[in-house]
Amino acid sequence: MKKIWSLLKRVGLNGFLLGLFGAIALGYLFPEWGAASSPVPWKPIINVGIALVFFFYGVKLDPNQLRQGLSNWKLHLLIQLTTFLLFPLLVFLGLQLIPSIKQDFVLGISYLSALPSTVSASVVMVSIARGNIPAAIFNASISSLIGVVVTPLWMDVLGEASLGVEVDFLPTLLELTYKVILPVCLGIFLHKWLFPKIHKHLQRL
């Protein structure tokens, strides 16, 4: 078993990625488990899980490192331009080269290309790669806010369809605040007291 796990790590597969694949397989085999009518209250469980993830990221962050990370405006600009300009343009150009694609697929892939990055996956991936976590948190959070306006605008520009979705900026901002920003801030505030006690277990956490 150790040899198999070592081989998986060598090719870039880890517990997080395998868990994602497992979740996709479960969703395909048992879609009713995740339906709105499911007896399991998934939404509050997921919200608590996301808040805990970002709380521990906050505990891990040194406030001085956070300040240094957020001052790198060139990095933030590059990430946001890649997310909201490069990806949509690449997909748009690619779709022009394959005119026989079904219209529903064109709409779906165009929509995916214009979406912001997901907060939890972005930060977890950067953490696994031992990258700049403060920059990941900042960019993933700000891209979610930008996407509230930019994604519907992109869909209109791409001319595939008018989604007819009202831009509810305030609810999105409030949801992002209590699920991401507040837990991170609380973790940073408690860094001084909690980090010395749990730093040996942070990798497992």
N, C-alpha and C positions, 0 to 999 in steps of 0.2 A: 504493500500500500504506500509506503514511504517513497519507493521508486516512481510509482505512478504520479504521486503528488509533486515530486521533484521535477518530473518531465513536464507536467502541466505548467508549473511555474516558469520553466525554461522557455516555453513557447508563449508566455504572456498571459496564461489563464490563472486566475486566482479565485478565492472564495466568493468575492463580490460578483465577478463576471459569471461564474458558474451559478450563483444564486439568481442572477438576471435570466439566464437561459432556463433555469428551473421554473421560474415564475411564468415565463412565456409558455412553457410546456403545460403547466398546470392550468393556465388560462385557456389554452386550446382544448385540453381534455375535459375540464370542468368549468365552463364559462359561467354556470349558474352560481358558483361560489362567490364571484365578484359582482354579481348583478345588484341593482338597487334594492331588489326584494330579498337579498341574502339576509339570513338571521344574524350574521356576524357584522357588528358595527365597524366596517372597515375605515370610514372616513376619520372618526376620532382617533382610532388606533394609529393610522398613518400620520395624522397631524402630530400626535404625541411623539411618535418615532422620529419624525423630521426635527421637531423641537429639541429632542434629546441629542440627536446627531450634532446639531449646530451649537448646543450648549457645550458639549465636550470639545468642539472645535474652538469655541471661545475660551474655555479653560486652558487649552493648549497654546493659545496665542499669547505671545509676549506683547504688551501694549506698545513698546518701543518698536518692535518688528512690524506691528500693524501700521504704525504711523509711516514708517519707511516704505512699506509696501504700497500704501494708498497714494504716496507722493509720485509714483511712477506713472504719470499721465500718458506718456507715449505708449506704454504697454496697454493701458486701458483703452486708448483710442484704437490701437491696432486690433484688439479683441472685438470691440464693438463693430468696427468696420468689416471685419471678417464675418461676424455673425449676421449682420443686417444688410451688407452690400455684396460681399464676395460670394457667399453661398447662394443667395437668390439669383444672382446673375449667372453663376455657373450652371445652376439647374435650368434656368430659362433658356440659356444657349444650348444646353444639352438636349432639351425637349424640342428645340427647333430642328435639330439634326435627325430626330426620329419622329416624323409626322404621323406615323400610323398608330401611335399610342392612344388608347381609349381616353375619352374626355374625363371620365371620373378619376382615372389614375393621374392624369395631368393636373387636375385640380388638387388631388391629395398630396402629390409630391411637391407641387408649388407651395402649398400651405406649409408643409414640413420645412421647406427650405427657408421660409420667412419667419418661422417661430424663433423665439429666444432660446438660449440653452437652458436646460433644466437645472435648478439650483443644486439639488442634492447630488445628482450624478456628476455634475461638473466638479464640485468640491471633493467628492469621494475619489474621482479619477485622479485629480491633481494630488490629493493626499497619498494615494497609492504610488504615484510617480515621484513622490517626495519633492513636489514643486512648490510654487509660491501660493500657499493657502490663503493669506490675506488678500492677495490680488484675485484669487479665484472666487472668494466669497463676495468681494466688492463687485466684480464683473458679472457674476451669475445673478446677483440681486438686482443690479442696475439694468441688466439686459431684460429682466422680467418686467420692469417698469416701462422701459422703452418699447418693448414688444406690444404692450397694451395699445399703443398708438400706431407703431410702425408696421406691425403684422397686417392689420386690416388695410392699411394704406398700400402696402406691397401687393396685396391680393387684387386691389383695384387697378394698380399700375400694370400688373401682369395681365389683366384683362380676362382672367379665366372665369371669374364669377364674383358676384357681389354676395358676400356671406350673410348680409343682413343681421350681423351681430352688433348689438349696441356696446359701445366701449364704456364699461363700468370701471372707471379708473380708481375711484375711492375704495370700493370693496376689495379690489385687487391689491391696492396699496396696504390696506388694513390687514388683509390675510397674510401678505408677505411680511408685514411688521411683526405680527404675533407668532408666526411660525419660524421666522429666520432671524430678523434683526434683534428682537428682544432676547431670545435665547443666547445669541452670540454676545450681545452686550452684557448680559448677566454672567456668562462664562468668563468674559474678559474682566469684569469687576471682581469675580471670585478667584481669578488666576493666582493672585498672590498667596491665598490661603489653601486652595485646593490642589494646585499643580504640584507642590512638593510632596503631597500625600499620594497622588495617583499617577505621577509621571512614569513609574515603573510598569503600570498596567495600561498605559494609553494606547499601545499598539493593539492590544486585544479589544479594548473598548471601541 
